[in-house]
Amino acid sequence: MRGDGSLRVGYAGGERGAREAARRGAAVVVVDALRASATIAVLVALGARVRPVATVSEALATEADYRAGERGGEKVPGFDFGNSPVEILGAGVGAGSTVALTTTNGTRVIRAASGAPDIFAGCFVNASAVAEALRSRSGEVIVVGCGWRGHRAAEDERAAGAIIARLVEAGAIPDVRAQKVMRGYRERPLRTLYGTSAARRLLSLGYDRDLDVCFAEDSFPVVPVLVDGAFVALRKGAKMSSGALPHNTHSGRRISS
């Protein structure tokens, strides 16, 4: 089933791009391919609620069953998990758990998108599921590549291109930047992403298995949507509503770490 052509899709980068998309009233898909968006998708697929926060201190203050996060790719000391899909998959995180997540780039961009009518987390692992959920919308969707500390990241642009390509195939109308990242996705083999600076950084830290998980297309077909400050799985037929991220939202229960 194709959309009716009333959906426009654009591409933007970083916190600035996320803020501008929210100001325009566009729905936002936050893409941090290595690794926040994949981590969120994995946790939501396991039935967890994910509370993204910008800082370590916010993560410590948030009531949650687990805390996950990284700085510079390395696990935050004292947290239950790093920002690692592989680590989380092997940890037995139960359905209904609440996880506070903070990362170097992804959760800051999510915060910057506050005020957008809907905020989703997307990447390679759920590209088709996200596109399927969005293609019947009208109006505008902006796919935001997080980048690394204010700089472009090839893996985020390529993952954004994967989502955009699927939306265009369903009838969405891309802007110029969206067309560019879509071409990059279609024309360059995914294996080249193993040579990016982000991938090399994770390899040096021993996270080689995370690369395989994060670059596997459509391996976790869930649609994480931000509801009341937490990412949860979008249910089929559910009405999309505001995904604004509160600055101080505490729910769930807290356990000592």
N, C-alpha and C positions, 0 to 999 in steps of 0.2 A: 504494500500500500504506500503510495506516494503522498506527500503533503500537497496542500493546495497552492503552494508558491508564495504564500503570504509571510513566510518566515524569512527574516534576513539574518545572516550569520556573519559575524566579524571576528577579527583577531586583535588582541592587545597584549602588552607585556607588562609584567610586574605590578607593584602596588599602585603606581600611577594609573596604569591601564585599568585596574580593578576599580579604583575610585571613580574614574571617568565613566566606566560602564554603569556603575550604580547610579551616578548622577543622571545618566540618560534614561534610566528606568529599564535597562536591559536585564534579562536573566543572565547569570554568570556561571560559566563552567571553569573551575580552577584546576589547572593542569600542572602538577608537580610530579613528573614521571619518575624521578629518582629522589625521594620515594614517597612523599607524603600522600599523594592521591592514591597510590597503590596500597599503602598501609591502611588508609581510610576504607578503601573498597574491601580489603581482606577482613578488616574488623567488622564492617557492616554485614558482609557475607556470613560471618560467624554469629550474627545476631546481636552484636554489641552496639552501644551508642557511643559516639565519638565526640568529645567536646574539644574543639580546636582553640587553643589560646596562644597568644603571641609570645609570652615570656615564660621562663622557668618558674619565676615566683608565682605567676598566675596558675600554672599547672600544680604547684604545691598547695595553693590555696583552694583549688577546685575539689569539691567532694566527688570522689571517684573510687572505683574498685582498683583501678590500675593507673599508673602514669607511664606514658611512653614519650620519648623525644630524643632529639640529638642536637648537637651544635658542632658544626664543621664535619658532620657525618658520624661523629662518635656519640655513643650513648651518654645521656646526661647522668652523672654519678648519682646513685641512690634511686634512680627510676627503675620500674619493673622491666621495661623493655626499651630498646633503642627504637629508632624509626625504621624497623626492619620487618617486612612481611614474612620472611622465612622464620625469624625468631618468634613472631606472634603465632604463626601457624602451628608451631611446635609447642606452644605454651599452654594449650588447653583453656583459652579464654572462652568463658561460657556465654550462651545467649542471655541477654538481659543485663550483661555487665556494662558499666560506664567506664570509659577510658578517657583520661585527659591527655591530649596530644599537643606538643609544642615542637616546632622544627625551625631550622634556620631560615627557610624561605616560604614554604607552603602556607603555614598557619598565619604568617604575617599578611600574605596576599588575601587569604580568606577574611581576615579582619578588615582589610582595606575595602573589600567588597560589601561591607555592611550597608544596608539600605537598599540593596538590589532586591527585586521582587522574589527571586528564587536564586539560591546558590547551590551548585552541584560540585562534586568532586569527580573528575574524569581523567583518564589516561589510557594507555594501551589496553590494560587488563579489562576495561569495561566500556571500550569505545562504542561498540555496537549497541549496548544496552542504553547508554546515555543518549545516543542519537535517536534510538527508537522512542525514548520517552519525550524527546523534544520536538520531533518532526511534525507533530500535529498542532504545535503552538502557532500563534500569529505574533507579529511584533518582531523583536530583536533579541538575539542571543549573542553574547560576546564570550568567546573562548579565550581565557587568559593564561598565557604561559608564564610561570612564576619566575624562571631564570634563577641566577645564583648571585645573591648580594648585589642586585641592581644591574647585572649583566645578562645578556641573552644566553640561553642554554639550548643547544641543538636538540637534545632529547625532549624538552618541553615543546618546542616548536613542531617536532615531528609527531609527537603524541596528539597535540592540538590538531595537526593536519589529518590525523586518522579519524578524529571525531568529525571535523569539518567535511572531509570527503564523504563520509556516510550521510551527513545531513544534506549535502548537495545532491547526492544520488537519490535522496528522498524528495528533492524538489526545492530545498532552501536556496536562497539567493546570496552568494558570498560577496563580501567587499574585496577590495584590492589586496589587502594584507591577508585575508583569509585564503584567497586564491593562491597567494605565494606560498604559505605554509602547507597548503594542500598539495601543491606541486612537489614541494620538498619531500613530503611523505610518499607520494606516488613514485617519485623518480629515484630515490636513494634507498638502498637496502638497509633494513633495520640493523643488520650485523655491524654496520659502520658505527653505530652508537656505542659499541663497546670500547671505542677509542676516544670518546669524549673525555674532557677533563673531569667531569663528575663521575663517570664510570671508572676512570683510573684511580680517582680518590677512594672510591668504595672498594676497588680491588686491593688497594694498598692497606685498607683497614680490615680485610678479610671477608668482605660482603659479596663475594663473587656470585653466590647463589641468589642473592637479591636481584642481581642484574637479570638473570634468567627469568625470574618471576615477573619483574617489572616490565620486561620487553615482550612478554607472551600476550599476544592479542586475544581479547575476549575470553580470558581464562577465568574471570570472576564477573559474571554478567549481572551485576547489581547496579543500582542507581542511588548513590548516597546524596541525600538532599538535606540541607540544614533546616531544622525545625526547632524553634525555641533554644537555639544555641548549641544543638547537637546534631551531628550527621546520623541519619537513620535511613533505612531502605525505603525508597519510594514504592508504594504499593500500586499495582496496576489499577487504573481508574481513579486514583486519589487526586483530589484537587490540589494543585500547587499553590502555596501561599508564601508569605514573607519569610525570607531566610536570614533576616538581619541578625547579626551576631552581637548579643549583649556584652558589655565590657565586664560585668560581674554577675555571672549566672552560676548558681550552685544547685545541683540536684543530684539524685542518686545517693549512694552512701559512701563513706570514706573509710578506708582501712589503713592501718599503719603500714609504712613501707620499710 
